[in-house]
Amino acid sequence: MIKSPYKTRQQELLLSYLREMQGKHFTAEDVRAHFEGKQSSIGIATVYRHLEKLVSDGVVTKYVIDEHSAACYEYLGNVCKDEAQEQHFHLKCEMCGALIHLACDELALIRSHLQKEHGFTLNPFRTVFYGVCAACQKGEPK
């Protein structure tokens, strides 16, 4: 008899929230803040524990951009990690800290060029372009 994985109420609440966040980046603190003050509050240690398990299960991707920023996560849902890796690169705003997905055919061409012409495989999970986002350029609050 195969035993199904044990799921807690907190894990179910977390997964429900992550499904709403599909395609967006979030930090463990964002998740904790979402549940703060609600009847079903989830502590930060529990959030980290569940996120790390979901990362090891391949359901969530973890991005560590630099030593000064909190790790960001992304819920993949039914998209496998290899497909997600092909879909986008990242932009990091040096003013507000936003981490932005960038799905761009031009960058896919650069990635392909680097592989074919230089024998170098670019890792989109670790490739980040730094600059200033449109909102910060316009002086708009995030």
C-alpha positions as CSV (number, residue, x, y, z in Angstrom):
1,M,0.0,0.0,0.0
2,I,1.4,3.4,-1.0
3,K,1.1,6.0,1.6
4,S,0.0,9.5,0.3
5,P,2.1,12.4,1.5
6,Y,0.8,14.0,4.7
7,K,-0.6,17.5,4.2
8,T,-1.3,20.0,6.9
9,R,-3.9,22.7,6.9
10,Q,-1.0,25.3,6.7
11,Q,0.5,23.5,3.7
12,E,-2.9,23.5,1.9
13,L,-3.3,27.3,2.6
14,L,0.2,28.0,1.4
15,L,-0.3,26.0,-1.8
16,S,-3.6,27.8,-2.4
17,Y,-1.8,31.2,-2.1
18,L,1.1,30.0,-4.3
19,R,-1.3,29.0,-7.0
20,E,-2.7,32.6,-7.0
21,M,0.9,33.8,-7.3
22,Q,1.8,31.7,-10.3
23,G,4.0,33.7,-12.7
24,K,5.0,36.2,-10.0
25,H,8.0,36.3,-7.7
26,F,7.6,36.4,-3.9
27,T,9.8,36.1,-0.8
28,A,9.2,34.0,2.3
29,E,8.4,37.3,4.0
30,D,5.7,38.2,1.4
31,V,4.1,34.8,2.1
32,R,4.2,35.4,5.9
33,A,2.9,38.9,5.6
34,H,0.0,37.6,3.4
35,F,-1.2,35.4,6.3
36,E,-0.4,37.8,9.1
37,G,-3.4,38.8,11.2
38,K,-5.6,36.2,9.6
39,Q,-7.2,33.4,11.5
40,S,-4.8,31.0,9.7
41,S,-1.5,32.8,10.4
42,I,1.6,31.0,9.3
43,G,5.0,31.6,11.0
44,I,8.1,32.4,9.0
45,A,9.9,29.2,10.0
46,T,6.9,27.2,8.7
47,V,6.9,29.2,5.5
48,Y,10.6,28.5,4.9
49,R,10.2,24.8,5.7
50,H,7.3,24.4,3.3
51,L,8.9,26.5,0.5
52,E,12.2,24.4,0.8
53,K,10.2,21.2,0.5
54,L,8.3,22.5,-2.5
55,V,11.6,23.5,-4.1
56,S,13.0,20.0,-3.6
57,D,9.8,18.6,-5.0
58,G,10.2,20.8,-8.1
59,V,6.9,22.7,-7.5
60,V,8.6,26.0,-6.6
61,T,11.8,27.5,-8.0
62,K,14.1,29.4,-5.7
63,Y,16.2,32.3,-7.1
64,V,19.1,33.6,-5.1
65,I,20.0,36.8,-6.9
66,D,22.8,38.2,-4.7
67,E,24.0,38.2,-1.2
68,H,22.1,41.4,-0.3
69,S,18.6,40.3,-1.4
70,A,16.2,37.9,0.1
71,A,15.7,34.7,-2.0
72,C,12.8,34.9,-4.3
73,Y,10.5,32.0,-5.2
74,E,8.2,31.2,-8.0
75,Y,5.4,28.7,-8.1
76,L,5.7,26.5,-11.2
77,G,2.5,24.6,-10.9
78,N,2.3,22.1,-13.7
79,V,5.1,23.7,-15.6
80,C,8.3,21.6,-15.3
81,K,11.5,23.4,-14.2
82,D,13.1,22.9,-17.7
83,E,10.2,24.6,-19.4
84,A,10.2,27.5,-16.9
85,Q,13.9,27.9,-17.4
86,E,13.4,28.3,-21.2
87,Q,10.6,30.9,-20.6
88,H,12.3,33.9,-19.0
89,F,15.3,35.8,-17.7
90,H,15.3,38.3,-14.9
91,L,15.6,42.1,-14.5
92,K,16.5,43.5,-11.1
93,C,15.6,47.2,-10.3
94,E,18.5,48.8,-8.4
95,M,16.2,51.4,-7.0
96,C,13.1,49.5,-5.7
97,G,14.5,46.0,-5.7
98,A,11.8,44.6,-8.0
99,L,12.6,41.3,-9.7
100,I,10.9,41.2,-13.1
101,H,10.4,38.3,-15.5
102,L,11.6,38.9,-19.0
103,A,10.4,36.6,-21.7
104,C,12.2,38.0,-24.8
105,D,12.9,36.3,-28.1
106,E,16.0,38.4,-28.5
107,L,17.6,37.0,-25.3
108,A,16.7,33.5,-26.5
109,L,18.7,34.3,-29.6
110,I,21.7,35.5,-27.5
111,R,21.4,32.3,-25.4
112,S,21.5,30.2,-28.5
113,H,24.4,32.2,-30.0
114,L,26.4,31.8,-26.8
115,Q,25.9,28.0,-27.0
116,K,26.6,27.5,-30.7
117,E,29.4,30.0,-31.2
118,H,31.1,30.0,-27.9
119,G,30.2,26.6,-26.3
120,F,28.7,28.5,-23.3
121,T,25.4,27.5,-21.8
122,L,23.7,30.4,-20.2
123,N,21.7,29.7,-17.0
124,P,18.5,31.8,-17.0
125,F,18.0,31.0,-13.3
126,R,21.2,32.8,-12.5
127,T,21.2,35.4,-15.2
128,V,20.1,38.8,-13.9
129,F,20.2,42.1,-15.7
130,Y,20.5,45.1,-13.4
131,G,19.1,48.5,-14.1
132,V,16.1,50.8,-13.3
133,C,12.5,49.7,-13.8
134,A,10.0,51.8,-15.7
135,A,8.1,52.9,-12.6
136,C,11.3,54.1,-10.9
137,Q,12.3,56.0,-14.0
138,K,9.0,57.8,-14.0
139,G,9.3,58.4,-10.2
140,E,6.2,56.4,-9.5
141,P,5.8,54.6,-6.2
142,K,6.0,50.8,-6.4
